[in-house]
Amino acid sequence: MGLPNVNISFIERAIASIARSERGTVALILKEATVPTTNPVVVLDPSDIPSKISDVNREQIELALIGYTKAPKKVICYFIANGQTVDYSTAYSYLEVTPFDYLAIPTVETDGKTAEVASWIKAQRTSGKMCKAVLPNSASDCEGIINFATPMLVKGSTTYKTEEYCSRIAGLLAGTPLTIASTFAPLPELTDCTKLKTSELDAAIDAGKFIVFHDGEKVKVGRGVNSLVTTNQEKGTQFKKIKIVEAMDMIFDDVKKTAEDNYLGKYSNSYDNKCLLISAINGYFEKLILDGILEEASVGIDIPTQRAYLKGTGVATDSLSDKEIKVYNTGDKVFLTAKVTILDAIEEISLPIYL
Protein backbone atom coordinates (compact mmCIF):
# COMPACT_ATOMS: atom_id res chain seq x y z
CA MET A 1 0.00 0.00 0.00
CA GLY A 2 2.99 2.31 -0.15
CA LEU A 3 3.89 4.96 2.37
CA PRO A 4 0.70 6.83 3.22
CA ASN A 5 1.95 7.91 6.61
CA VAL A 6 5.07 9.43 5.05
CA ASN A 7 2.99 11.33 2.50
CA ILE A 8 0.64 12.55 5.20
CA SER A 9 3.53 13.51 7.47
CA PHE A 10 5.17 15.63 4.79
CA ILE A 11 1.90 17.39 3.98
CA GLU A 12 1.26 18.01 7.68
CA ARG A 13 4.80 19.33 8.02
CA ALA A 14 4.23 21.68 5.07
CA ILE A 15 1.01 23.00 6.63
CA ALA A 16 2.74 23.46 9.98
CA SER A 17 5.67 25.16 8.28
CA ILE A 18 3.46 27.82 6.74
CA ALA A 19 2.26 28.70 10.23
CA ARG A 20 5.79 28.50 11.60
CA SER A 21 7.11 30.75 8.87
CA GLU A 22 4.78 33.47 10.08
CA ARG A 23 6.06 33.39 13.65
CA GLY A 24 9.54 32.15 14.52
CA THR A 25 11.18 31.61 17.89
CA VAL A 26 13.66 33.99 19.52
CA ALA A 27 16.23 32.86 22.08
CA LEU A 28 17.78 35.38 24.47
CA ILE A 29 20.71 34.92 26.84
CA LEU A 30 20.24 37.36 29.69
CA LYS A 31 22.42 38.17 32.69
CA GLU A 32 20.84 38.45 36.13
CA ALA A 33 22.35 39.07 39.56
CA THR A 34 20.15 36.20 40.78
CA VAL A 35 19.21 33.57 38.22
CA PRO A 36 15.45 32.80 38.43
CA THR A 37 14.48 29.48 39.98
CA THR A 38 12.73 28.57 36.74
CA ASN A 39 15.36 28.69 34.02
CA PRO A 40 14.92 28.98 31.13
CA VAL A 41 11.66 30.90 30.95
CA VAL A 42 9.43 30.63 27.88
CA VAL A 43 7.54 33.86 27.18
CA LEU A 44 4.52 33.84 24.86
CA ASP A 45 3.32 37.35 25.72
CA PRO A 46 4.27 40.10 28.20
CA SER A 47 2.22 38.51 31.00
CA ASP A 48 4.70 35.58 31.03
CA ILE A 49 7.71 37.78 31.85
CA PRO A 50 8.98 36.91 35.35
CA SER A 51 8.31 39.62 37.92
CA LYS A 52 11.64 39.20 39.74
CA ILE A 53 14.02 40.11 36.95
CA SER A 54 15.76 43.39 36.23
CA ASP A 55 13.98 46.16 34.38
CA VAL A 56 16.71 46.01 31.75
CA ASN A 57 15.99 42.36 30.96
CA ARG A 58 12.25 42.95 31.08
CA GLU A 59 12.69 45.61 28.40
CA GLN A 60 14.82 43.27 26.29
CA ILE A 61 12.10 40.62 26.31
CA GLU A 62 9.47 43.24 25.48
CA LEU A 63 11.58 44.44 22.55
CA ALA A 64 11.81 40.91 21.19
CA LEU A 65 8.04 40.45 21.49
CA ILE A 66 7.23 43.41 19.23
CA GLY A 67 7.95 41.40 16.08
CA TYR A 68 6.90 42.69 12.67
CA THR A 69 3.61 41.74 11.00
CA LYS A 70 3.17 39.34 13.90
CA ALA A 71 4.89 38.80 17.21
CA PRO A 72 7.36 35.91 17.48
CA LYS A 73 5.83 32.56 18.39
CA LYS A 74 7.74 32.64 21.67
CA VAL A 75 10.83 34.04 23.34
CA ILE A 76 13.06 31.57 25.18
CA CYS A 77 14.93 33.39 27.94
CA TYR A 78 17.99 31.64 29.32
CA PHE A 79 19.44 33.41 32.36
CA ILE A 80 23.08 33.30 33.41
CA ALA A 81 24.78 34.73 36.49
CA ASN A 82 26.08 38.28 36.19
CA GLY A 83 29.44 37.68 37.83
CA GLN A 84 33.02 38.78 37.24
CA THR A 85 33.46 35.93 34.75
CA VAL A 86 30.71 35.59 32.16
CA ASP A 87 30.22 32.03 30.93
CA TYR A 88 27.74 31.14 28.18
CA SER A 89 28.48 27.39 28.23
CA THR A 90 25.32 26.32 30.05
CA ALA A 91 23.22 28.39 27.65
CA TYR A 92 24.97 26.77 24.69
CA SER A 93 24.27 23.31 26.08
CA TYR A 94 20.59 24.08 26.47
CA LEU A 95 20.13 25.83 23.14
CA GLU A 96 22.00 23.11 21.25
CA VAL A 97 19.07 20.75 21.84
CA THR A 98 16.29 23.35 21.80
CA PRO A 99 14.63 24.54 18.58
CA PHE A 100 14.92 28.28 17.95
CA ASP A 101 15.30 30.54 14.93
CA TYR A 102 17.15 33.67 16.08
CA LEU A 103 19.50 34.20 19.02
CA ALA A 104 20.25 37.59 20.55
CA ILE A 105 22.33 38.55 23.58
CA PRO A 106 22.02 42.21 24.65
CA THR A 107 25.39 42.20 26.44
CA VAL A 108 27.39 40.06 24.00
CA GLU A 109 29.73 42.86 22.91
CA THR A 110 30.26 44.08 26.47
CA ASP A 111 31.01 40.50 27.51
CA GLY A 112 33.57 40.14 24.73
CA LYS A 113 31.69 37.10 23.37
CA THR A 114 30.66 38.22 19.88
CA ALA A 115 33.22 36.11 18.03
CA GLU A 116 32.57 33.13 20.32
CA VAL A 117 28.83 33.22 19.65
CA ALA A 118 29.40 33.59 15.91
CA SER A 119 31.65 30.51 15.96
CA TRP A 120 29.06 28.57 17.94
CA ILE A 121 26.30 29.43 15.46
CA LYS A 122 28.52 28.41 12.53
CA ALA A 123 29.27 25.09 14.24
CA GLN A 124 25.56 24.47 14.86
CA ARG A 125 24.73 25.09 11.22
CA THR A 126 27.55 22.81 10.08
CA SER A 127 26.16 20.03 12.27
CA GLY A 128 22.65 20.46 10.84
CA LYS A 129 20.94 22.80 13.34
CA MET A 130 19.84 25.71 11.17
CA CYS A 131 19.72 28.48 13.77
CA LYS A 132 20.81 32.08 13.31
CA ALA A 133 22.00 34.95 15.49
CA VAL A 134 21.66 38.72 15.42
CA LEU A 135 25.02 40.04 16.58
CA PRO A 136 26.34 43.61 16.89
CA ASN A 137 29.13 44.65 14.52
CA SER A 138 29.97 41.07 13.57
CA ALA A 139 31.41 40.81 10.06
CA SER A 140 31.19 37.02 10.20
CA ASP A 141 30.74 36.41 6.45
CA CYS A 142 28.09 33.79 7.22
CA GLU A 143 24.47 33.45 6.17
CA GLY A 144 23.58 32.41 9.72
CA ILE A 145 24.84 35.67 11.30
CA ILE A 146 22.93 38.93 10.92
CA ASN A 147 25.47 41.72 11.37
CA PHE A 148 23.43 44.48 13.01
CA ALA A 149 25.56 47.59 12.62
CA THR A 150 23.61 50.78 13.36
CA PRO A 151 25.63 52.58 16.08
CA MET A 152 22.89 54.73 17.65
CA LEU A 153 19.18 54.09 18.11
CA VAL A 154 16.92 56.56 19.89
CA LYS A 155 13.50 56.00 21.44
CA GLY A 156 12.31 59.24 22.98
CA SER A 157 14.76 60.05 25.76
CA THR A 158 16.42 56.61 25.61
CA THR A 159 19.46 55.88 23.45
CA TYR A 160 20.37 52.26 22.76
CA LYS A 161 23.75 50.85 21.82
CA THR A 162 23.84 48.40 18.92
CA GLU A 163 24.04 45.30 21.13
CA GLU A 164 21.08 46.49 23.19
CA TYR A 165 18.80 46.52 20.16
CA CYS A 166 19.65 43.09 18.74
CA SER A 167 16.71 41.58 20.66
CA ARG A 168 14.35 43.88 18.77
CA ILE A 169 15.86 42.90 15.41
CA ALA A 170 15.73 39.20 16.28
CA GLY A 171 12.04 39.57 17.15
CA LEU A 172 11.38 41.54 13.97
CA LEU A 173 12.96 38.81 11.84
CA ALA A 174 11.12 36.07 13.73
CA GLY A 175 7.85 37.90 13.07
CA THR A 176 8.46 38.30 9.33
CA PRO A 177 6.49 35.78 7.23
CA LEU A 178 8.39 33.92 4.51
CA THR A 179 6.15 35.51 1.90
CA ILE A 180 7.70 38.94 2.52
CA ALA A 181 11.08 40.37 3.51
CA SER A 182 12.21 42.59 6.39
CA THR A 183 13.42 45.20 3.88
CA PHE A 184 11.98 48.64 4.76
CA ALA A 185 10.22 47.20 7.83
CA PRO A 186 9.33 50.18 10.05
CA LEU A 187 10.49 50.51 13.65
CA PRO A 188 7.76 52.84 14.88
CA GLU A 189 9.04 53.02 18.44
CA LEU A 190 12.29 54.67 17.31
CA THR A 191 12.42 58.42 16.90
CA ASP A 192 15.94 58.69 15.51
CA CYS A 193 19.06 56.73 14.60
CA THR A 194 22.52 57.22 13.13
CA LYS A 195 22.26 59.32 9.98
CA LEU A 196 23.84 57.88 6.83
CA LYS A 197 24.01 59.19 3.28
CA THR A 198 22.54 57.05 0.52
CA SER A 199 26.03 56.09 -0.65
CA GLU A 200 26.93 55.08 2.91
CA LEU A 201 23.77 53.01 3.21
CA ASP A 202 24.53 51.22 -0.05
CA ALA A 203 28.13 50.55 1.00
CA ALA A 204 27.04 49.19 4.39
CA ILE A 205 24.50 46.82 2.83
CA ASP A 206 27.04 45.63 0.26
CA ALA A 207 29.36 44.89 3.18
CA GLY A 208 26.76 42.56 4.71
CA LYS A 209 25.52 44.96 7.37
CA PHE A 210 21.93 44.94 8.59
CA ILE A 211 21.19 48.60 9.24
CA VAL A 212 18.26 50.86 9.95
CA PHE A 213 17.93 54.43 8.74
CA HIS A 214 15.68 57.47 9.04
CA ASP A 215 13.90 58.28 5.79
CA GLY A 216 12.84 61.75 6.96
CA GLU A 217 9.59 60.51 8.46
CA LYS A 218 10.35 57.25 10.24
CA VAL A 219 13.08 54.76 11.09
CA LYS A 220 13.05 51.56 9.02
CA VAL A 221 15.22 48.64 7.97
CA GLY A 222 17.53 49.19 5.02
CA ARG A 223 17.58 45.74 3.41
CA GLY A 224 17.12 42.28 4.88
CA VAL A 225 20.65 40.96 4.41
CA ASN A 226 22.89 38.76 6.53
CA SER A 227 26.67 39.02 6.96
CA LEU A 228 27.59 36.81 3.99
CA VAL A 229 29.73 38.70 1.48
CA THR A 230 31.96 36.00 -0.01
CA THR A 231 30.03 34.00 -2.59
CA ASN A 232 31.05 30.90 -4.53
CA GLN A 233 29.52 28.20 -6.70
CA GLU A 234 27.80 26.58 -3.73
CA LYS A 235 26.63 29.81 -2.11
CA GLY A 236 25.58 32.47 -4.59
CA THR A 237 24.25 35.96 -4.00
CA GLN A 238 20.83 34.61 -2.99
CA PHE A 239 22.43 33.34 0.23
CA LYS A 240 22.90 36.98 1.29
CA LYS A 241 19.12 37.44 1.67
CA ILE A 242 17.63 36.68 5.09
CA LYS A 243 14.31 35.74 3.48
CA ILE A 244 15.91 33.18 1.14
CA VAL A 245 18.08 31.63 3.85
CA GLU A 246 15.09 31.39 6.19
CA ALA A 247 13.20 29.41 3.54
CA MET A 248 16.23 27.18 2.91
CA ASP A 249 16.61 26.50 6.62
CA MET A 250 12.92 25.68 7.00
CA ILE A 251 12.98 23.22 4.11
CA PHE A 252 16.15 21.58 5.41
CA ASP A 253 14.68 21.17 8.90
CA ASP A 254 11.32 19.91 7.67
CA VAL A 255 12.61 17.32 5.22
CA LYS A 256 15.30 16.08 7.63
CA LYS A 257 13.01 15.75 10.64
CA THR A 258 10.05 14.26 8.77
CA ALA A 259 12.25 11.69 7.02
CA GLU A 260 13.92 10.77 10.32
CA ASP A 261 10.61 10.44 12.17
CA ASN A 262 8.59 8.66 9.51
CA TYR A 263 10.90 6.94 7.03
CA LEU A 264 14.39 6.01 8.23
CA GLY A 265 14.55 2.45 9.54
CA LYS A 266 10.86 1.87 8.92
CA TYR A 267 10.83 0.64 5.31
CA SER A 268 12.92 -1.58 3.06
CA ASN A 269 15.19 0.36 0.73
CA SER A 270 13.50 -0.74 -2.49
CA TYR A 271 13.23 1.42 -5.58
CA ASP A 272 9.45 1.60 -5.11
CA ASN A 273 9.85 2.92 -1.58
CA LYS A 274 12.39 5.48 -2.77
CA CYS A 275 9.87 6.67 -5.34
CA LEU A 276 7.19 6.98 -2.69
CA LEU A 277 9.54 9.05 -0.53
CA ILE A 278 10.22 11.26 -3.55
CA SER A 279 6.47 11.64 -4.06
CA ALA A 280 6.01 12.61 -0.42
CA ILE A 281 8.72 15.29 -0.59
CA ASN A 282 7.23 16.61 -3.83
CA GLY A 283 3.89 16.89 -2.03
CA TYR A 284 5.59 19.02 0.61
CA PHE A 285 7.11 21.24 -2.09
CA GLU A 286 3.76 21.60 -3.85
CA LYS A 287 2.20 22.97 -0.66
CA LEU A 288 4.99 25.54 -0.36
CA ILE A 289 4.40 26.52 -4.01
CA LEU A 290 0.70 27.02 -3.35
CA ASP A 291 1.49 29.24 -0.38
CA GLY A 292 3.84 31.48 -2.35
CA ILE A 293 7.12 30.44 -0.73
CA LEU A 294 8.47 28.48 -3.70
CA GLU A 295 8.05 29.21 -7.40
CA GLU A 296 8.97 25.70 -8.51
CA ALA A 297 10.56 22.58 -7.08
CA SER A 298 11.46 19.02 -7.97
CA VAL A 299 13.20 16.06 -6.34
CA GLY A 300 14.54 12.81 -7.74
CA ILE A 301 17.23 10.18 -7.43
CA ASP A 302 20.75 11.60 -7.72
CA ILE A 303 22.03 9.37 -10.49
CA PRO A 304 25.67 10.66 -10.68
CA THR A 305 26.12 10.30 -6.90
CA GLN A 306 24.44 6.89 -6.90
CA ARG A 307 26.65 5.77 -9.79
CA ALA A 308 29.78 6.91 -7.93
CA TYR A 309 28.66 5.12 -4.76
CA LEU A 310 28.00 1.88 -6.61
CA LYS A 311 31.34 2.10 -8.38
CA GLY A 312 33.00 2.52 -5.00
CA THR A 313 31.38 -0.71 -3.82
CA GLY A 314 32.79 -2.65 -6.76
CA VAL A 315 29.84 -2.54 -9.16
CA ALA A 316 30.83 -2.30 -12.83
CA THR A 317 28.84 0.87 -13.46
CA ASP A 318 30.39 1.80 -16.82
CA SER A 319 28.17 -0.70 -18.63
CA LEU A 320 24.99 0.36 -16.80
CA SER A 321 22.51 2.90 -18.17
CA ASP A 322 21.13 5.73 -16.06
CA LYS A 323 17.86 3.82 -15.76
CA GLU A 324 19.67 0.75 -14.47
CA ILE A 325 21.64 2.88 -12.02
CA LYS A 326 18.41 4.49 -10.81
CA VAL A 327 16.82 1.16 -9.80
CA TYR A 328 20.00 -0.51 -8.55
CA ASN A 329 20.15 -1.76 -4.95
CA THR A 330 22.05 0.78 -2.83
CA GLY A 331 22.03 -1.07 0.48
CA ASP A 332 20.92 1.30 3.21
CA LYS A 333 21.72 4.48 1.26
CA VAL A 334 19.23 6.78 -0.48
CA PHE A 335 20.70 9.40 -2.80
CA LEU A 336 18.29 12.16 -3.71
CA THR A 337 18.73 15.56 -5.31
CA ALA A 338 16.30 18.48 -5.29
CA LYS A 339 16.03 21.76 -7.11
CA VAL A 340 13.89 24.59 -5.76
CA THR A 341 13.33 28.20 -6.72
CA ILE A 342 12.52 30.32 -3.68
CA LEU A 343 10.42 33.40 -4.34
CA ASP A 344 12.10 36.62 -3.28
CA ALA A 345 10.25 39.75 -2.19
CA ILE A 346 9.83 42.91 -4.26
CA GLU A 347 12.67 45.17 -3.15
CA GLU A 348 13.41 47.30 -6.18
CA ILE A 349 11.03 48.98 -8.63
CA SER A 350 12.09 50.45 -11.96
CA LEU A 351 9.53 52.86 -13.39
CA PRO A 352 10.70 55.18 -16.17
CA ILE A 353 8.10 57.90 -16.75
CA TYR A 354 8.02 59.44 -20.21
CA LEU A 355 6.31 62.68 -21.24
N, C-alpha and C positions, 0 to 999 in steps of 0.2 A: 504493500500500500504506500510505499514511499516514505517521505519524511514530513508528514503534516505538521508535527509539533515544531520542527525547525522552521518551516514556512511561516507558521503562526507566530513563532517567537520573533522572527525578523520583522514581520509586519508590526507586531506590538512594540518592538524596540523603535521602529521608525516613528510610530505615533507618539510614543513617549519622548522621543528625541525632539520632535517639533515643539512639544511643551517645554522640554528642558532648554531648547535653544532660545526660548523667550526669557528665561530666568535662570542664570547660572548661580554658582555658589562661590562666595568669597571666603577666604581664610585670612584671619588676622593673627599676628603674634604681638601680644601686648604685655608691657612690663607693669607690674604692680608691686607695691611695697609688701603687701600681703596677698599671696596667691589665693583666689577664692577656693572654698572647699570643693565645689563642683568645678572641675576643670578637665576638658574644655567646656565652654558654654555655647550652646547653639541658639542663635537669635533669629527668630522669624519676623518679628516686628519690634518696635521700640519697647513694648511692654515686657519683653523677655530680657531686657538688659539688666544685669544684676545691680541691685541698689548699693552694694558696698564696694564699688570700684571708684577709681578716681574720675573726676569730671573730665579730665583730658581723654581718658579711654572711652568714657561714655560718648563724648563728642566724635571720636574716631569711628565708633560703631554706627552712630547716627549718620555720619557722612557716607559710610559704605551702604547704608540702607536706602539712600536717596535713589540710586539707580539711574535709569534713563527713561525709556518708554514704560518700563515696569521696574519694580524693586527687585533686587536679587532674590533668588529662591530662599536663601538663608545665608547667615554670616556665622562662620565657625570661629569662635574666639578662644585662642589658646594663650593662657597667661603664664608668664615666667617671672621669676623673682628679680626685682630691680636692685641688684647688689653691685659691689665693686667690679665683679667679673660677670659679664653677660654671656650666657651660654644658651644657644638655640637648639642644642642636641635633642632635648626631650620633645621639643616641638617638631623637629624633623622626623623623629621616630613615629610620632602620632600621625603627622600629615602624610607620611609615606604610604600608609595603609588606609587613608581616608580620602574619599573622592572630593575634589574641589576643582574649581576652574581658575581662579585668580587669587594669588597670595599678595598681601601687602603688609608692611611692617613700618609703622610711623616713626620708629626710632632707628631704623636700620643704618642710616648714614652716620648718625651720632654714635652708634655702637661699633662702627667700623666693620660692619658685616655685609656690606653691599656685594662685594666680590664673592664672598662665601655663599651667600644666598643664590647668586646667579649661577655659581658652579653646581650647587645642589639641584636647582631647577633643570639645568642642562643634563645632569646625571639621571634625574627622574625621567626626562623625556627619552633619553637614550635607552633606558630600561623598559620603556613602554607605558609610563604613566604620563599622559599628555596634559600636564598642568602648566600654568604660566604664572609669572610674577610681574607686578608693577613696581619698578625700582627707581629711585631718584638718581639721575645723572649716571646711568649705567650703560655705557657704550659696549654692550655685550656681544653685538653682532650675532644675535640668536633670535629666531622667530618666537621663542617662548618667553622672551624678556621684553617688556614694554618699558622703554627708556623715557620716563617722565622727566622733562627737563625745563619746565618753566620756573624761574628762580623765585618770583614773588607772586603771591595770590592774596587778594584782599577781599574780605567780607565785612563790610561796614567798618568797624573800628578794629577788627582783628586781621592781622597779617600772618599768613601761613608760610612756612618754609616748604620747599619742594617735597621733602620726605613726609611732611605732615599732611599732605594732600593726596598721597598715593592711595589711601583707603577710599577716597571719593572716586578716583579714577577707576580703581578695581571694581567698585560697585556700579559705576556707569557702564563699564564694559560687560559686566555680568548681567546687566539689565538691558542690553542691546540685542534684539532678536537677530537671528541669522539672515533674515530677509532684508535687513538694512545695515548700514555701517555707522560707526561712531563719529564719522567726519561731520564737522559743523554742529555736533551736539551741543546745545546750550547748557551753561552752568549758571542758572538764574540766581543762585545765592551769592555769586561773586559780583563785586562792584568794580573791581579793577584787577589788573595783572601787569606783569612786565610788558612794556611796549616794544614791539619789534616792527621793523620795516618789512614790506612785502618781500624784498630780496632776502632779508634775514630769516623770515618765516620759511621761504622756499629752501634755503640752505640748510636750516635745521631739520626740516622734514626729509630732505635728501640724505641727511646724515643719520637717519633712523631715530629721530627724536620725536616723542609724542609731546606736543605742546598745545597750550591754549593761548588765545589772543583776544584782544578787545577790538571789535569791528566798528566802534564808534557808538554803538547802542548797547551791546551786551558782550559778555565773555563767552567764548565757545571753543570747541576743539578745532584744531587745525585740520589734521587728517589722521585717520585711524591706522597708523603704522606702528610696527614693532621695531626692535633695534637691529634687525637684519639689514646689512648693507652689502655684504659680499655674496654674490650670487654665482651659481655654477650650473652645470647640466642637470643636476638632481634638484637643486633649489633655485628656481627662477625668480623673476621679479614678483610673481604673485605671492610668494612666501613672505613678502614684506607687509602684506595687508592683514590686519588683525581679523577682519571678517573672513577671509579665505582660510587662514590658519585655524580659526575656530571651527569652521565647517570640516576641515581635514581632521582635526583632533576628534570631533564628535563621531565622524564616520569610522575612524580607527578604533575608538573605544567601543562603539556599538557592535561592529563586526567581530572584533576580538572577543568581547565578553559573551555575545550571543552564541558564537561558535563554540567557545569553551563550555558554556553552560548547557548547550542543547545538542551538540554534535560530537565533539571530541570524545573518543572512547565508547561511544554509544552505538556506532554503526560500523559495519564492515566497509573496508575501503575499496568498494567496487566502483567501476566507472559509472554505473547507474546512480549510486549514492553521491558521487561527486557532482553529477549533473543536477541532482535534486538540491544539493547545497548551493550550486551556482544559481539555480532558479530562485531559491530563497533569498539570496543576497540581491539578485536583480529585483525581487519584489520590494525589498527595503529601499533600493535606489529609486524605484518607480514612485514610491510614496514621497521621497524627498524632491523628486522632479515636480510632482503635483503640488507640493507646498512651496515651490519657488526657491528652493535652496540649490538644487542642481538644474542645469540646462539639459544635460544628457549624461548617460552612464552605461557602462557595460562591464561584464565580468566573464571570464572564461578560463580554461586550462592554459597554463603558461607552457607552451610546447617547447620553446628553446631551453628553458630551465629544466623541464622534465626530461628532455633528451640528454642534457648534460649530466643529470643525476643518474639516469639509466646507464650511460656510458661509463660513469664512474664506478658502477656496480658490476661492470663486466659485460653488459649487454652490447651486442654488435649493432649499434644504432644506425650506422651508415647506410645499411640496406633497408631501413624501415622508413615508411612514409610518415608524414605528419599525422595522418589519421591513425596509423598503427601506434605511433608514439602516444597519441592522445588517450587511447584505451588500454595502454599497457599497464600491467600491475606495478605499482610503485610502493609496495610494502605498506608502511604506516604513514607515508608522506603524501600530502596533497599540495600541488603546485598550482596556484591560481594567479591570475593577473587581472587588474581592473583599470579602467580608464574612466575618469569622471571630469565633467566641466562644471565648476562651481560658479554660480552666478555672482557677479560683483554688484556693488551698489552704484547708482549714478553719482559721480563725484565731479565731473567736469561737463560743462555744456558749451558747445560752440554754436553761436547764433549770429552769423553775419546779417546785417540789416542794410538793404540797398534802397536808395531813393531814386 
